[in-house]
């Protein structure tokens, strides 16, 4: 009985470094788990409402996405493209 618990503990310890791979979000474009969170911006309006926009980048298809609060991911222009305009 104690041996089965030890096997479970060893497997849990070995699987711990792999957890970030399983917890990543899927890219809505290519479906792979390669989304990287770039950062969160806080936009304050005149009515003292705060809007949080989180930016993501997919390493597989190289597309950029935005998420307003906890809504759905929407495709956005690359930050480099916005700076050149």
N, CA, C and O atoms as CSV, one atom per row, in Angstrom:
chain,resi,resn,atom,element,x,y,z
A,1,UNK,N,N,0.818,-1.190,0.000
A,1,UNK,CA,C,0.000,0.000,0.000
A,1,UNK,C,C,0.865,1.258,0.000
A,1,UNK,O,O,0.589,2.202,-0.740
A,2,UNK,N,N,1.897,1.272,0.819
A,2,UNK,CA,C,2.764,2.443,0.887
A,2,UNK,C,C,3.553,2.625,-0.405
A,2,UNK,O,O,3.879,3.751,-0.782
A,3,UNK,N,N,3.859,1.527,-1.079
A,3,UNK,CA,C,4.602,1.631,-2.339
A,3,UNK,C,C,3.781,2.338,-3.415
A,3,UNK,O,O,4.330,3.097,-4.214
A,4,UNK,N,N,2.479,2.095,-3.439
A,4,UNK,CA,C,1.644,2.748,-4.451
A,4,UNK,C,C,1.576,4.256,-4.199
A,4,UNK,O,O,1.529,5.035,-5.151
A,5,UNK,N,N,1.571,4.673,-2.946
A,5,UNK,CA,C,1.590,6.102,-2.642
A,5,UNK,C,C,2.907,6.744,-3.067
A,5,UNK,O,O,2.920,7.859,-3.590
A,6,UNK,N,N,4.000,6.044,-2.843
A,6,UNK,CA,C,5.308,6.572,-3.231
A,6,UNK,C,C,5.423,6.698,-4.756
A,6,UNK,O,O,6.011,7.659,-5.253
A,7,UNK,N,N,4.880,5.759,-5.479
A,7,UNK,CA,C,4.893,5.851,-6.950
A,7,UNK,C,C,4.088,7.064,-7.391
A,7,UNK,O,O,4.510,7.787,-8.294
A,8,UNK,N,N,2.935,7.300,-6.770
A,8,UNK,CA,C,2.125,8.467,-7.089
A,8,UNK,C,C,2.879,9.755,-6.776
A,8,UNK,O,O,2.839,10.689,-7.578
A,9,UNK,N,N,3.552,9.833,-5.659
A,9,UNK,CA,C,4.315,11.025,-5.271
A,9,UNK,C,C,5.452,11.270,-6.254
A,9,UNK,O,O,5.692,12.410,-6.652
A,10,UNK,N,N,6.144,10.228,-6.643
A,10,UNK,CA,C,7.254,10.378,-7.593
A,10,UNK,C,C,6.739,10.857,-8.949
A,10,UNK,O,O,7.351,11.728,-9.567
A,11,UNK,N,N,5.629,10.302,-9.414
A,11,UNK,CA,C,5.050,10.754,-10.687
A,11,UNK,C,C,4.578,12.201,-10.609
A,11,UNK,O,O,4.716,12.947,-11.578
A,12,UNK,N,N,4.028,12.603,-9.481
A,12,UNK,CA,C,3.587,13.992,-9.316
A,12,UNK,C,C,4.776,14.949,-9.331
A,12,UNK,O,O,4.695,16.032,-9.911
A,13,UNK,N,N,5.863,14.560,-8.704
A,13,UNK,CA,C,7.061,15.408,-8.680
A,13,UNK,C,C,7.667,15.505,-10.085
A,13,UNK,O,O,8.120,16.576,-10.489
A,14,UNK,N,N,7.678,14.416,-10.815
A,14,UNK,CA,C,8.237,14.430,-12.167
A,14,UNK,C,C,7.357,15.207,-13.149
A,14,UNK,O,O,7.872,15.769,-14.115
A,15,UNK,N,N,6.048,15.251,-12.923
A,15,UNK,CA,C,5.132,15.951,-13.822
A,15,UNK,C,C,5.042,17.444,-13.532
A,15,UNK,O,O,4.530,18.196,-14.362
A,16,UNK,N,N,5.522,17.887,-12.384
A,16,UNK,CA,C,5.407,19.293,-12.007
A,16,UNK,C,C,6.051,20.258,-13.004
A,16,UNK,O,O,5.434,21.281,-13.304
A,17,UNK,N,N,7.245,20.006,-13.537
A,17,UNK,CA,C,7.810,20.948,-14.512
A,17,UNK,C,C,7.025,21.024,-15.823
A,17,UNK,O,O,7.186,21.986,-16.575
A,18,UNK,N,N,6.191,20.047,-16.106
A,18,UNK,CA,C,5.418,20.044,-17.344
A,18,UNK,C,C,4.077,20.762,-17.220
A,18,UNK,O,O,3.392,20.945,-18.226
A,19,UNK,N,N,3.687,21.171,-16.019
A,19,UNK,CA,C,2.397,21.823,-15.819
A,19,UNK,C,C,2.207,23.099,-16.644
A,19,UNK,O,O,1.117,23.290,-17.183
A,20,UNK,N,N,3.200,23.980,-16.773
A,20,UNK,CA,C,2.974,25.174,-17.593
A,20,UNK,C,C,2.619,24.848,-19.044
A,20,UNK,O,O,1.896,25.612,-19.683
A,21,UNK,N,N,3.107,23.748,-19.566
A,21,UNK,CA,C,2.757,23.359,-20.934
A,21,UNK,C,C,1.288,22.979,-21.048
A,21,UNK,O,O,0.648,23.258,-22.061
A,22,UNK,N,N,0.755,22.346,-20.014
A,22,UNK,CA,C,-0.637,21.925,-20.040
A,22,UNK,C,C,-1.596,23.063,-19.718
A,22,UNK,O,O,-2.761,23.020,-20.114
A,23,UNK,N,N,-1.123,24.077,-19.007
A,23,UNK,CA,C,-1.989,25.168,-18.583
A,23,UNK,C,C,-2.041,26.323,-19.580
A,23,UNK,O,O,-2.834,27.248,-19.402
A,24,UNK,N,N,-1.214,26.291,-20.623
A,24,UNK,CA,C,-1.244,27.354,-21.620
A,24,UNK,C,C,-2.546,27.337,-22.401
A,24,UNK,O,O,-3.175,26.292,-22.570
A,25,UNK,N,N,-2.940,28.512,-22.874
A,25,UNK,CA,C,-4.154,28.615,-23.674
A,25,UNK,C,C,-3.872,28.193,-25.106
A,25,UNK,O,O,-2.743,28.283,-25.590
A,26,UNK,N,N,-4.932,27.727,-25.776
A,26,UNK,CA,C,-4.807,27.349,-27.176
A,26,UNK,C,C,-4.974,28.585,-28.049
A,26,UNK,O,O,-5.761,29.478,-27.736
A,27,UNK,N,N,-4.230,28.625,-29.137
A,27,UNK,CA,C,-4.344,29.701,-30.106
A,27,UNK,C,C,-5.644,29.504,-30.891
A,27,UNK,O,O,-5.895,28.404,-31.383
A,28,UNK,N,N,-6.480,30.552,-31.020
A,28,UNK,CA,C,-7.720,30.389,-31.774
A,28,UNK,C,C,-7.478,30.222,-33.275
A,28,UNK,O,O,-8.357,29.739,-33.989
A,29,UNK,N,N,-6.321,30.605,-33.753
A,29,UNK,CA,C,-6.025,30.514,-35.173
A,29,UNK,C,C,-5.502,29.136,-35.575
A,29,UNK,O,O,-6.043,28.508,-36.485
A,30,UNK,N,N,-4.456,28.666,-34.901
A,30,UNK,CA,C,-3.832,27.396,-35.295
A,30,UNK,C,C,-4.175,26.240,-34.359
A,30,UNK,O,O,-3.948,25.084,-34.718
A,31,UNK,N,N,-4.713,26.516,-33.171
A,31,UNK,CA,C,-5.129,25.464,-32.249
A,31,UNK,C,C,-4.006,24.867,-31.415
A,31,UNK,O,O,-4.247,23.914,-30.673
A,32,UNK,N,N,-2.797,25.386,-31.509
A,32,UNK,CA,C,-1.675,24.855,-30.732
A,32,UNK,C,C,-1.559,25.605,-29.412
A,32,UNK,O,O,-2.019,26.741,-29.290
A,33,UNK,N,N,-0.951,24.972,-28.440
A,33,UNK,CA,C,-0.763,25.580,-27.113
A,33,UNK,C,C,0.552,26.360,-27.087
A,33,UNK,O,O,1.491,25.991,-26.382
A,34,UNK,N,N,0.604,27.435,-27.860
A,34,UNK,CA,C,1.823,28.224,-27.962
A,34,UNK,C,C,1.587,29.701,-27.649
A,34,UNK,O,O,2.416,30.536,-28.012
A,35,UNK,N,N,0.475,30.051,-26.982
A,35,UNK,CA,C,0.202,31.453,-26.662
A,35,UNK,C,C,1.089,31.931,-25.526
A,35,UNK,O,O,1.244,31.258,-24.507
A,36,UNK,N,N,1.658,33.091,-25.722
A,36,UNK,CA,C,2.490,33.715,-24.691
A,36,UNK,C,C,1.846,35.041,-24.314
A,36,UNK,O,O,1.492,35.836,-25.185
A,37,UNK,N,N,1.696,35.275,-23.027
A,37,UNK,CA,C,1.112,36.520,-22.539
A,37,UNK,C,C,2.171,37.610,-22.611
A,37,UNK,O,O,3.241,37.484,-22.014
A,38,UNK,N,N,1.874,38.680,-23.341
A,38,UNK,CA,C,2.833,39.765,-23.525
A,38,UNK,C,C,2.707,40.827,-22.432
A,38,UNK,O,O,3.699,41.455,-22.061
A,39,UNK,N,N,1.506,41.029,-21.921
A,39,UNK,CA,C,1.326,42.025,-20.870
A,39,UNK,C,C,-0.117,42.491,-20.806
A,39,UNK,O,O,-0.930,42.170,-21.673
A,40,UNK,N,N,-0.422,43.257,-19.762
A,40,UNK,CA,C,-1.776,43.765,-19.562
A,40,UNK,C,C,-1.725,45.278,-19.461
A,40,UNK,O,O,-0.889,45.845,-18.757
A,41,UNK,N,N,-2.644,45.928,-20.188
A,41,UNK,CA,C,-2.754,47.382,-20.145
A,41,UNK,C,C,-4.033,47.751,-19.405
A,41,UNK,O,O,-5.053,47.074,-19.537
A,42,UNK,N,N,-3.972,48.831,-18.626
A,42,UNK,CA,C,-5.149,49.348,-17.944
A,42,UNK,C,C,-5.532,50.665,-18.593
A,42,UNK,O,O,-4.731,51.598,-18.654
A,43,UNK,N,N,-6.760,50.731,-19.074
A,43,UNK,CA,C,-7.250,51.949,-19.716
A,43,UNK,C,C,-8.359,52.507,-18.843
A,43,UNK,O,O,-9.361,51.838,-18.594
A,44,UNK,N,N,-8.175,53.745,-18.377
A,44,UNK,CA,C,-9.179,54.387,-17.528
A,44,UNK,C,C,-9.978,55.358,-18.369
A,44,UNK,O,O,-9.414,56.139,-19.135
A,45,UNK,N,N,-11.305,55.309,-18.226
A,45,UNK,CA,C,-12.167,56.214,-18.972
A,45,UNK,C,C,-12.553,57.400,-18.089
A,45,UNK,O,O,-12.154,57.472,-16.927
A,46,UNK,N,N,-13.333,58.328,-18.647
A,46,UNK,CA,C,-13.737,59.525,-17.914
A,46,UNK,C,C,-14.685,59.182,-16.768
A,46,UNK,O,O,-14.760,59.924,-15.789
A,47,UNK,N,N,-15.409,58.069,-16.876
A,47,UNK,CA,C,-16.370,57.688,-15.837
A,47,UNK,C,C,-15.723,56.836,-14.746
A,47,UNK,O,O,-16.424,56.172,-13.983
A,48,UNK,N,N,-14.412,56.851,-14.668
A,48,UNK,CA,C,-13.636,56.103,-13.677
A,48,UNK,C,C,-13.809,54.589,-13.812
A,48,UNK,O,O,-13.640,53.854,-12.839
A,49,UNK,N,N,-14.145,54.126,-15.013
A,49,UNK,CA,C,-14.209,52.692,-15.285
A,49,UNK,C,C,-12.856,52.247,-15.808
A,49,UNK,O,O,-12.244,52.925,-16.633
A,50,UNK,N,N,-12.400,51.117,-15.328
A,50,UNK,CA,C,-11.130,50.579,-15.793
A,50,UNK,C,C,-11.396,49.421,-16.752
A,50,UNK,O,O,-12.238,48.561,-16.494
A,51,UNK,N,N,-10.668,49.416,-17.851
A,51,UNK,CA,C,-10.740,48.325,-18.811
A,51,UNK,C,C,-9.359,47.702,-18.888
A,51,UNK,O,O,-8.361,48.400,-19.070
A,52,UNK,N,N,-9.308,46.399,-18.749
A,52,UNK,CA,C,-8.049,45.677,-18.810
A,52,UNK,C,C,-7.959,44.947,-20.141
A,52,UNK,O,O,-8.842,44.162,-20.487
A,53,UNK,N,N,-6.895,45.205,-20.883
A,53,UNK,CA,C,-6.667,44.545,-22.167
A,53,UNK,C,C,-5.360,43.768,-22.055
A,53,UNK,O,O,-4.303,44.338,-21.785
A,54,UNK,N,N,-5.451,42.464,-22.265
A,54,UNK,CA,C,-4.290,41.590,-22.207
A,54,UNK,C,C,-3.884,41.227,-23.621
A,54,UNK,O,O,-4.725,40.877,-24.449
A,55,UNK,N,N,-2.586,41.311,-23.894
A,55,UNK,CA,C,-2.077,41.018,-25.230
A,55,UNK,C,C,-1.346,39.680,-25.221
A,55,UNK,O,O,-0.601,39.368,-24.292
A,56,UNK,N,N,-1.571,38.897,-26.274
A,56,UNK,CA,C,-0.959,37.580,-26.423
A,56,UNK,C,C,-0.278,37.482,-27.773
A,56,UNK,O,O,-0.610,38.219,-28.701
A,57,UNK,N,N,0.680,36.564,-27.879
A,57,UNK,CA,C,1.359,36.276,-29.141
A,57,UNK,C,C,1.494,34.767,-29.267
A,57,UNK,O,O,1.864,34.090,-28.307
A,58,UNK,N,N,1.194,34.236,-30.453
A,58,UNK,CA,C,1.327,32.806,-30.700
A,58,UNK,C,C,2.686,32.556,-31.339
A,58,UNK,O,O,3.032,33.189,-32.337
A,59,UNK,N,N,3.455,31.637,-30.770
A,59,UNK,CA,C,4.773,31.323,-31.309
A,59,UNK,C,C,4.688,30.443,-32.551
A,59,UNK,O,O,5.626,30.414,-33.347
A,60,UNK,N,N,3.591,29.731,-32.729
A,60,UNK,CA,C,3.465,28.829,-33.870
A,60,UNK,C,C,3.094,29.587,-35.148
A,60,UNK,O,O,3.758,29.429,-36.173
A,61,UNK,N,N,2.046,30.402,-35.096
A,61,UNK,CA,C,1.588,31.104,-36.306
A,61,UNK,C,C,1.989,32.578,-36.319
A,61,UNK,O,O,1.705,33.276,-37.292
A,62,UNK,N,N,2.648,33.069,-35.257
A,62,UNK,CA,C,3.166,34.437,-35.145
A,62,UNK,C,C,2.087,35.510,-35.264
A,62,UNK,O,O,2.361,36.608,-35.750
A,63,UNK,N,N,0.865,35.207,-34.826
A,63,UNK,CA,C,-0.209,36.199,-34.826
A,63,UNK,C,C,-0.329,36.803,-33.436
A,63,UNK,O,O,0.085,36.199,-32.447
A,64,UNK,N,N,-0.895,37.992,-33.371
A,64,UNK,CA,C,-1.092,38.704,-32.116
A,64,UNK,C,C,-2.585,38.761,-31.802
A,64,UNK,O,O,-3.417,38.886,-32.700
A,65,UNK,N,N,-2.908,38.668,-30.513
A,65,UNK,CA,C,-4.296,38.670,-30.072
A,65,UNK,C,C,-4.460,39.604,-28.887
A,65,UNK,O,O,-3.507,39.880,-28.159
A,66,UNK,N,N,-5.700,40.092,-28.701
A,66,UNK,CA,C,-6.062,40.915,-27.554
A,66,UNK,C,C,-7.261,40.283,-26.866
A,66,UNK,O,O,-8.105,39.659,-27.508
A,67,UNK,N,N,-7.325,40.453,-25.551
A,67,UNK,CA,C,-8.457,39.958,-24.775
A,67,UNK,C,C,-8.879,41.068,-23.832
A,67,UNK,O,O,-8.094,41.506,-22.991
A,68,UNK,N,N,-10.122,41.526,-23.969
A,68,UNK,CA,C,-10.640,42.570,-23.099
A,68,UNK,C,C,-11.285,41.926,-21.881
A,68,UNK,O,O,-12.208,41.121,-22.002
A,69,UNK,N,N,-10.791,42.290,-20.720
A,69,UNK,CA,C,-11.193,41.691,-19.442
A,69,UNK,C,C,-11.064,40.184,-19.544
A,69,UNK,O,O,-9.954,39.686,-19.729
A,70,UNK,N,N,-12.155,39.436,-19.432
A,70,UNK,CA,C,-12.068,37.978,-19.547
A,70,UNK,C,C,-12.865,37.490,-20.757
A,70,UNK,O,O,-13.385,36.374,-20.755
A,71,UNK,N,N,-12.957,38.329,-21.786
A,71,UNK,CA,C,-13.698,37.974,-22.990
A,71,UNK,C,C,-12.906,37.055,-23.898
A,71,UNK,O,O,-11.906,36.464,-23.491
A,72,UNK,N,N,-13.369,36.944,-25.137
A,72,UNK,CA,C,-12.714,36.080,-26.105
A,72,UNK,C,C,-11.501,36.764,-26.709
A,72,UNK,O,O,-11.397,37.991,-26.714
A,73,UNK,N,N,-10.584,35.948,-27.218
A,73,UNK,CA,C,-9.404,36.466,-27.892
A,73,UNK,C,C,-9.796,36.995,-29.265
A,73,UNK,O,O,-10.517,36.336,-30.014
A,74,UNK,N,N,-9.315,38.191,-29.585
A,74,UNK,CA,C,-9.568,38.798,-30.892
A,74,UNK,C,C,-8.223,39.081,-31.534
A,74,UNK,O,O,-7.284,39.516,-30.867
A,75,UNK,N,N,-8.135,38.832,-32.831
A,75,UNK,CA,C,-6.882,39.072,-33.534
A,75,UNK,C,C,-6.600,40.571,-33.589
A,75,UNK,O,O,-7.505,41.376,-33.811
A,76,UNK,N,N,-5.346,40.933,-33.384
A,76,UNK,CA,C,-4.941,42.338,-33.350
A,76,UNK,C,C,-3.721,42.526,-34.244
A,76,UNK,O,O,-3.068,41.561,-34.640
A,77,UNK,N,N,-3.431,43.762,-34.548
A,77,UNK,CA,C,-2.244,44.079,-35.336
A,77,UNK,C,C,-1.004,43.901,-34.482
A,77,UNK,O,O,-1.047,44.070,-33.263
A,78,UNK,N,N,0.091,43.563,-35.120
A,78,UNK,CA,C,1.352,43.396,-34.416
A,78,UNK,C,C,1.806,44.732,-33.851
A,78,UNK,O,O,1.602,45.759,-34.497
A,79,UNK,N,N,2.417,44.758,-32.663
A,79,UNK,CA,C,2.859,46.031,-32.079
A,79,UNK,C,C,3.868,46.759,-32.951
A,79,UNK,O,O,3.886,47.990,-32.959
A,80,UNK,N,N,4.711,46.037,-33.689
A,80,UNK,CA,C,5.683,46.674,-34.563
A,80,UNK,C,C,4.975,47.410,-35.706
A,80,UNK,O,O,5.430,48.472,-36.131
A,81,UNK,N,N,3.871,46.854,-36.203
A,81,UNK,CA,C,3.136,47.479,-37.297
A,81,UNK,C,C,2.478,48.774,-36.823
A,81,UNK,O,O,2.344,49.719,-37.600
A,82,UNK,N,N,2.073,48.824,-35.572
A,82,UNK,CA,C,1.429,50.026,-35.046
A,82,UNK,C,C,2.429,51.156,-34.863
A,82,UNK,O,O,2.072,52.324,-35.022
A,83,UNK,N,N,3.672,50.835,-34.532
A,83,UNK,CA,C,4.675,51.872,-34.295
A,83,UNK,C,C,5.109,52.542,-35.587
A,83,UNK,O,O,5.477,53.716,-35.565
A,84,UNK,N,N,5.081,51.836,-36.714
A,84,UNK,CA,C,5.545,52.411,-37.967
A,84,UNK,C,C,4.524,53.317,-38.605
A,84,UNK,O,O,4.859,54.034,-39.547
A,85,UNK,N,N,3.258,53.318,-38.123
A,85,UNK,CA,C,2.206,54.152,-38.706
A,85,UNK,C,C,2.284,55.544,-38.195
A,85,UNK,O,O,1.474,56.388,-38.578
